[in-house]
Amino acid sequence: MSNINLSDKVSIMNYGIGVQHRLANLSELVADIVKEKDYSDIKKLTDNLLELMSMDERKTPVYADALIDAIRENLLQARVDLLKECKLYEELRNTNEVYITQLSEAVTEGELFLNNVKDNRETHSDALAFAQLKSRVKELKTSKTVASTLTEQLALYQKNSAAFAERISSVINALMPLWESKIALSVNKESTEKAFKMMKALMNEVKAV
């Protein structure tokens, strides 16, 4: 049984207004969150890291190790923040889905009531209230469309955050070990060459005696 009452014009004007307000607040919250996001720093960090790791050993600056470690720490923190963002977007999507369900229920109830009034014209005593309710149902349909669009946007934001987090993981977990192995081999090569030169010098000294 519907709770809609055409004789209560205030309730008709406010029909479904609560969920619309909650949806508006959620949309504003998402806009504020997204407005503050800037992934250019993360891209710059990963690009700098890749550039340092791919440099020729003879051209690598002496402070490269310290710089790479600093970049890696910043990227690890950025990854933590990105994963938190993914969780936040998921929670916001779930909240938005609740609003979509509430809007759908309000639209369905309103349309059923309007159809019943049309079928039973003797109960339709207030044409203005009927028109107001019809307008409110139309507005609720529009709000539902907005909410559906917001769900798509949140899914895209979540996908972008996850993609950046995955890129950081790939650089740190896949490329960093390769670079460290390269450095280890380089150091080992330098140590071997140094030892060989020392041995050769000793042998020359022995021969000279």
VOVOLUM-855132 format. One record per residue (C-alpha): x, y, z; residue in three letters. Coordinates in Angstrom, 3 decimals, m for minus. Layout:
N
<site u="X" v="Y" w="Z" zafi="ALA"/>
...
//
This chain:
209
<site u="0.000" v="0.000" w="0.000" zafi="MET"/>
<site u="1.393" v="3.386" w="m1.054" zafi="SER"/>
<site u="1.874" v="6.141" w="1.518" zafi="ASN"/>
<site u="1.364" v="8.856" w="m1.094" zafi="ILE"/>
<site u="m1.487" v="11.241" w="m0.297" zafi="ASN"/>
<site u="m2.544" v="13.744" w="m2.932" zafi="LEU"/>
<site u="m4.243" v="15.863" w="m0.316" zafi="SER"/>
<site u="m0.891" v="16.493" w="1.399" zafi="ASP"/>
<site u="0.737" v="18.886" w="m1.067" zafi="LYS"/>
<site u="3.854" v="19.409" w="1.071" zafi="VAL"/>
<site u="4.633" v="15.711" w="1.162" zafi="SER"/>
<site u="4.082" v="15.514" w="m2.605" zafi="ILE"/>
<site u="6.528" v="18.375" w="m3.194" zafi="MET"/>
<site u="9.082" v="16.656" w="m0.961" zafi="ASN"/>
<site u="8.506" v="13.164" w="m2.324" zafi="TYR"/>
<site u="11.910" v="11.437" w="m2.619" zafi="GLY"/>
<site u="13.720" v="14.642" w="m1.681" zafi="ILE"/>
<site u="15.752" v="12.954" w="1.066" zafi="GLY"/>
<site u="17.600" v="10.547" w="m1.211" zafi="VAL"/>
<site u="18.116" v="13.335" w="m3.750" zafi="GLN"/>
<site u="19.840" v="15.435" w="m1.102" zafi="HIS"/>
<site u="22.028" v="12.495" w="m0.072" zafi="ARG"/>
<site u="22.937" v="11.878" w="m3.704" zafi="LEU"/>
<site u="23.839" v="15.559" w="m4.160" zafi="ALA"/>
<site u="26.084" v="15.435" w="m1.081" zafi="ASN"/>
<site u="27.787" v="12.302" w="m2.386" zafi="LEU"/>
<site u="28.345" v="13.884" w="m5.805" zafi="SER"/>
<site u="29.868" v="16.948" w="m4.152" zafi="GLU"/>
<site u="32.127" v="14.768" w="m2.019" zafi="LEU"/>
<site u="33.369" v="12.846" w="m5.065" zafi="VAL"/>
<site u="33.993" v="16.092" w="m6.952" zafi="ALA"/>
<site u="36.091" v="17.428" w="m4.066" zafi="ASP"/>
<site u="38.107" v="14.199" w="m3.845" zafi="ILE"/>
<site u="38.813" v="14.036" w="m7.567" zafi="VAL"/>
<site u="39.655" v="17.736" w="m7.771" zafi="LYS"/>
<site u="42.565" v="17.202" w="m5.388" zafi="GLU"/>
<site u="43.996" v="14.219" w="m7.268" zafi="LYS"/>
<site u="47.071" v="14.666" w="m9.425" zafi="ASP"/>
<site u="48.906" v="11.581" w="m10.674" zafi="TYR"/>
<site u="51.567" v="13.546" w="m12.563" zafi="SER"/>
<site u="53.959" v="13.314" w="m9.588" zafi="ASP"/>
<site u="53.675" v="9.519" w="m9.550" zafi="ILE"/>
<site u="54.344" v="9.329" w="m13.282" zafi="LYS"/>
<site u="57.340" v="11.631" w="m12.885" zafi="LYS"/>
<site u="58.741" v="9.489" w="m10.056" zafi="LEU"/>
<site u="58.407" v="6.255" w="m12.032" zafi="THR"/>
<site u="59.872" v="7.858" w="m15.147" zafi="ASP"/>
<site u="62.850" v="9.197" w="m13.168" zafi="ASN"/>
<site u="63.394" v="5.823" w="m11.547" zafi="LEU"/>
<site u="63.333" v="3.999" w="m14.863" zafi="LEU"/>
<site u="65.715" v="6.546" w="m16.364" zafi="GLU"/>
<site u="68.230" v="6.133" w="m13.535" zafi="LEU"/>
<site u="68.072" v="2.336" w="m13.662" zafi="MET"/>
<site u="68.596" v="2.268" w="m17.407" zafi="SER"/>
<site u="71.599" v="4.602" w="m17.450" zafi="MET"/>
<site u="74.987" v="3.362" w="m18.550" zafi="ASP"/>
<site u="77.136" v="2.442" w="m15.542" zafi="GLU"/>
<site u="79.834" v="4.900" w="m16.556" zafi="ARG"/>
<site u="77.298" v="7.748" w="m16.727" zafi="LYS"/>
<site u="75.412" v="6.916" w="m13.544" zafi="THR"/>
<site u="75.898" v="9.686" w="m10.948" zafi="PRO"/>
<site u="77.588" v="8.716" w="m7.675" zafi="VAL"/>
<site u="74.457" v="9.606" w="m5.720" zafi="TYR"/>
<site u="72.237" v="7.371" w="m7.895" zafi="ALA"/>
<site u="71.785" v="4.705" w="m5.211" zafi="ASP"/>
<site u="70.562" v="7.195" w="m2.612" zafi="ALA"/>
<site u="68.294" v="8.873" w="m5.154" zafi="LEU"/>
<site u="66.798" v="5.572" w="m6.276" zafi="ILE"/>
<site u="66.151" v="4.531" w="m2.677" zafi="ASP"/>
<site u="64.397" v="7.847" w="m2.006" zafi="ALA"/>
<site u="62.249" v="7.506" w="m5.122" zafi="ILE"/>
<site u="61.363" v="3.947" w="m4.198" zafi="ARG"/>
<site u="60.213" v="5.011" w="m0.718" zafi="GLU"/>
<site u="58.062" v="7.758" w="m2.202" zafi="ASN"/>
<site u="56.558" v="5.325" w="m4.686" zafi="LEU"/>
<site u="55.796" v="2.793" w="m1.957" zafi="LEU"/>
<site u="53.929" v="5.471" w="0.001" zafi="GLN"/>
<site u="52.117" v="6.537" w="m3.154" zafi="ALA"/>
<site u="51.072" v="2.929" w="m3.731" zafi="ARG"/>
<site u="49.622" v="2.725" w="m0.210" zafi="VAL"/>
<site u="47.663" v="5.921" w="m0.851" zafi="ASP"/>
<site u="46.399" v="4.620" w="m4.200" zafi="LEU"/>
<site u="45.157" v="1.379" w="m2.652" zafi="LEU"/>
<site u="43.341" v="3.422" w="m0.001" zafi="LYS"/>
<site u="41.747" v="5.416" w="m2.807" zafi="GLU"/>
<site u="40.586" v="2.206" w="m4.480" zafi="CYS"/>
<site u="38.895" v="1.130" w="m1.262" zafi="LYS"/>
<site u="37.311" v="4.566" w="m0.816" zafi="LEU"/>
<site u="35.913" v="4.566" w="m4.366" zafi="TYR"/>
<site u="34.501" v="1.091" w="m3.767" zafi="GLU"/>
<site u="32.755" v="2.261" w="m0.592" zafi="GLU"/>
<site u="31.374" v="5.321" w="m2.388" zafi="LEU"/>
<site u="30.077" v="3.108" w="m5.201" zafi="ARG"/>
<site u="28.321" v="0.882" w="m2.694" zafi="ASN"/>
<site u="26.713" v="3.915" w="m1.064" zafi="THR"/>
<site u="25.649" v="5.210" w="m4.450" zafi="ASN"/>
<site u="24.104" v="1.847" w="m5.322" zafi="GLU"/>
<site u="21.945" v="2.152" w="m2.195" zafi="VAL"/>
<site u="20.746" v="5.550" w="m3.413" zafi="TYR"/>
<site u="19.992" v="4.124" w="m6.861" zafi="ILE"/>
<site u="17.890" v="1.405" w="m5.247" zafi="THR"/>
<site u="16.016" v="3.968" w="m3.128" zafi="GLN"/>
<site u="15.384" v="6.155" w="m6.166" zafi="LEU"/>
<site u="14.150" v="3.159" w="m8.152" zafi="SER"/>
<site u="11.726" v="2.252" w="m5.377" zafi="GLU"/>
<site u="10.445" v="5.834" w="m5.157" zafi="ALA"/>
<site u="9.979" v="6.015" w="m8.940" zafi="VAL"/>
<site u="8.176" v="2.675" w="m9.045" zafi="THR"/>
<site u="5.890" v="3.603" w="m6.157" zafi="GLU"/>
<site u="5.120" v="6.999" w="m7.693" zafi="GLY"/>
<site u="4.365" v="5.551" w="m11.124" zafi="GLU"/>
<site u="2.116" v="2.873" w="m9.665" zafi="LEU"/>
<site u="0.199" v="5.495" w="m7.700" zafi="PHE"/>
<site u="m0.176" v="7.717" w="m10.781" zafi="LEU"/>
<site u="m1.407" v="4.783" w="m12.869" zafi="ASN"/>
<site u="m3.899" v="3.799" w="m10.181" zafi="ASN"/>
<site u="m5.224" v="7.344" w="m10.088" zafi="VAL"/>
<site u="m5.653" v="7.311" w="m13.860" zafi="LYS"/>
<site u="m7.484" v="3.996" w="m13.698" zafi="ASP"/>
<site u="m9.720" v="5.202" w="m10.872" zafi="ASN"/>
<site u="m10.500" v="8.776" w="m11.793" zafi="ARG"/>
<site u="m13.071" v="9.101" w="m9.040" zafi="GLU"/>
<site u="m10.198" v="9.095" w="m6.495" zafi="THR"/>
<site u="m8.336" v="11.772" w="m8.444" zafi="HIS"/>
<site u="m9.674" v="14.877" w="m6.782" zafi="SER"/>
<site u="m6.691" v="17.244" w="m7.096" zafi="ASP"/>
<site u="m5.271" v="17.828" w="m10.563" zafi="ALA"/>
<site u="m2.517" v="20.135" w="m9.267" zafi="LEU"/>
<site u="m1.238" v="17.599" w="m6.729" zafi="ALA"/>
<site u="m1.375" v="14.926" w="m9.434" zafi="PHE"/>
<site u="0.741" v="17.096" w="m11.756" zafi="ALA"/>
<site u="3.180" v="17.849" w="m8.931" zafi="GLN"/>
<site u="3.628" v="14.168" w="m8.161" zafi="LEU"/>
<site u="4.123" v="13.404" w="m11.836" zafi="LYS"/>
<site u="6.813" v="16.106" w="m11.976" zafi="SER"/>
<site u="8.511" v="14.755" w="m8.863" zafi="ARG"/>
<site u="8.633" v="11.234" w="m10.322" zafi="VAL"/>
<site u="10.219" v="12.645" w="m13.472" zafi="LYS"/>
<site u="12.830" v="14.450" w="m11.368" zafi="GLU"/>
<site u="13.574" v="11.260" w="m9.469" zafi="LEU"/>
<site u="14.144" v="9.461" w="m12.762" zafi="LYS"/>
<site u="16.646" v="12.145" w="m13.727" zafi="THR"/>
<site u="18.384" v="11.761" w="m10.357" zafi="SER"/>
<site u="18.609" v="8.023" w="m10.948" zafi="LYS"/>
<site u="20.324" v="8.667" w="m14.282" zafi="THR"/>
<site u="22.779" v="11.003" w="m12.545" zafi="VAL"/>
<site u="23.446" v="8.363" w="m9.896" zafi="ALA"/>
<site u="24.116" v="5.735" w="m12.564" zafi="SER"/>
<site u="26.600" v="8.083" w="m14.244" zafi="THR"/>
<site u="28.287" v="8.659" w="m10.888" zafi="LEU"/>
<site u="28.713" v="4.905" w="m10.474" zafi="THR"/>
<site u="30.485" v="4.752" w="m13.847" zafi="GLU"/>
<site u="32.727" v="7.670" w="m12.876" zafi="GLN"/>
<site u="33.653" v="6.059" w="m9.560" zafi="LEU"/>
<site u="34.484" v="2.822" w="m11.363" zafi="ALA"/>
<site u="36.772" v="4.764" w="m13.716" zafi="LEU"/>
<site u="38.502" v="6.576" w="m10.833" zafi="TYR"/>
<site u="39.015" v="3.268" w="m9.067" zafi="GLN"/>
<site u="40.423" v="1.715" w="m12.242" zafi="LYS"/>
<site u="42.884" v="4.605" w="m12.694" zafi="ASN"/>
<site u="44.105" v="4.387" w="m9.095" zafi="SER"/>
<site u="44.503" v="0.620" w="m9.395" zafi="ALA"/>
<site u="46.427" v="1.018" w="m12.668" zafi="ALA"/>
<site u="48.918" v="3.431" w="m11.097" zafi="PHE"/>
<site u="49.306" v="1.160" w="m8.061" zafi="ALA"/>
<site u="49.967" v="m1.775" w="m10.407" zafi="GLU"/>
<site u="52.568" v="0.222" w="m12.335" zafi="ARG"/>
<site u="54.385" v="1.023" w="m9.109" zafi="ILE"/>
<site u="54.293" v="m2.652" w="m8.104" zafi="SER"/>
<site u="55.711" v="m3.693" w="m11.473" zafi="SER"/>
<site u="58.573" v="m1.216" w="m11.244" zafi="VAL"/>
<site u="59.467" v="m2.081" w="m7.665" zafi="ILE"/>
<site u="58.834" v="m5.836" w="m7.667" zafi="ASN"/>
<site u="59.967" v="m6.691" w="m11.201" zafi="ALA"/>
<site u="62.427" v="m4.078" w="m12.424" zafi="LEU"/>
<site u="64.148" v="m3.147" w="m9.167" zafi="MET"/>
<site u="65.508" v="m6.685" w="m8.556" zafi="PRO"/>
<site u="66.919" v="m6.724" w="m12.102" zafi="LEU"/>
<site u="68.620" v="m3.400" w="m11.520" zafi="TRP"/>
<site u="70.012" v="m4.568" w="m8.159" zafi="GLU"/>
<site u="71.385" v="m7.701" w="m9.820" zafi="SER"/>
<site u="72.995" v="m5.557" w="m12.474" zafi="LYS"/>
<site u="74.634" v="m3.398" w="m9.805" zafi="ILE"/>
<site u="75.794" v="m6.464" w="m7.858" zafi="ALA"/>
<site u="77.385" v="m7.941" w="m10.971" zafi="LEU"/>
<site u="78.993" v="m4.617" w="m11.743" zafi="SER"/>
<site u="80.467" v="m4.349" w="m8.242" zafi="VAL"/>
<site u="81.650" v="m7.961" w="m8.417" zafi="ASN"/>
<site u="83.256" v="m7.283" w="m11.787" zafi="LYS"/>
<site u="85.073" v="m4.235" w="m10.422" zafi="GLU"/>
<site u="86.263" v="m6.208" w="m7.381" zafi="SER"/>
<site u="87.492" v="m9.068" w="m9.576" zafi="THR"/>
<site u="89.355" v="m6.707" w="m11.894" zafi="GLU"/>
<site u="90.915" v="m4.926" w="m8.920" zafi="LYS"/>
<site u="92.050" v="m8.224" w="m7.371" zafi="ALA"/>
<site u="93.458" v="m9.388" w="m10.701" zafi="PHE"/>
<site u="95.453" v="m6.175" w="m11.061" zafi="LYS"/>
<site u="96.800" v="m6.534" w="m7.517" zafi="MET"/>
<site u="97.796" v="m10.144" w="m8.179" zafi="MET"/>
<site u="99.457" v="m9.185" w="m11.432" zafi="LYS"/>
<site u="101.394" v="m6.437" w="m9.654" zafi="ALA"/>
<site u="102.562" v="m8.900" w="m6.983" zafi="LEU"/>
<site u="103.654" v="m11.393" w="m9.632" zafi="MET"/>
<site u="105.619" v="m8.669" w="m11.393" zafi="ASN"/>
<site u="107.309" v="m7.781" w="m8.111" zafi="GLU"/>
<site u="108.251" v="m11.456" w="m7.600" zafi="VAL"/>
<site u="109.697" v="m11.680" w="m11.070" zafi="LYS"/>
<site u="111.683" v="m8.535" w="m10.513" zafi="ALA"/>
<site u="113.281" v="m10.060" w="m7.430" zafi="VAL"/>
//
